[in-house]
Amino acid sequence: MATFTSRTVTTTRREWIVPTTHPHGAYLGDMEAALGAAIQDYRHYFNVSDSVTLPDDALRFTATDKAIVISFTVETPQP
């Protein structure tokens, strides 16, 4: 007889979208502001102290035609 369990997990993707201007790309000030906000939010969600270096895979950067998107994913188990 097979033994198994199941669960439901809600996934939330947090995103910071920095617009780009063709052909120049995104501006440094906009990228720094978005990255700072994303890092602060990541630390809050995962309870990471400011004195701890974030893991290399903490944030994702995705380029689209009109923006650079900084993101991370949070998974929340459901009852």
N, C-alpha and C positions, 0 to 999 in steps of 0.2 A: 504494500500500500504506500502511495506517495505521501510525503510530508512536506508541507510548504506553508508559507504565510504570504500575505499581500499587504500593500500599503498604498496610500495616496499621498503624493507630494506636489505641493504648489510651487512653481518656479516663477520668480520675479526677476526680470532683467532691468537693472537700473542703468540709464543712459544719460550722457551729457553730449549734446550735439553742437559742434562748432562749425558754423557755416564757412564755406570756402568760396573765394572769388576767382573765377577762371580768368586767366591762367596762373594766378599768383598763389593760390592755396590759402591756408589759414594764417591768421596773424598770431605772432608769438604771445601777445598779451591775452588773447582769447583762449589759446591753448593752455597757458599757465593757469588762468582762472578756472577753466573747466577741469583740468587735472587736479588742482588743489581741492576743488569741491568733491570730485570723485574719490580722492584719497581720504578726505575727511569722512565721507559717507561710508566708505568701505570699512574704515577703522571703527565707526559707530556700529555698523551691522554685525561685524565679527569680533567686536570688543578687543581690538588690537591697540595697544598703547602707542603713544607717539614716539617712545624710545625704541620701539621694535621696527626693524626694516620689513617692509611688505614683501611677500613672496613675489618672485619674478612673474608668476602667472596670475597675480591678483586682478589686474585690469587688462581689458582687451581694447585694441585700437583698430577700427575698421574705416576704410576710406570708401566713400560713395561719390557719385558725380557732383554732389552739392555740399558735402559735409565730411568731417571726420568725427566719428562716433567713439566715445570712450565709454566702456561699460563693464559691469560685473553682474554675476547671477547669484541670487539668494534662493536656497531651497528650504521650504518650510513643511515639515511633516504635518499631515492632517489626521485628526482622530478617526 
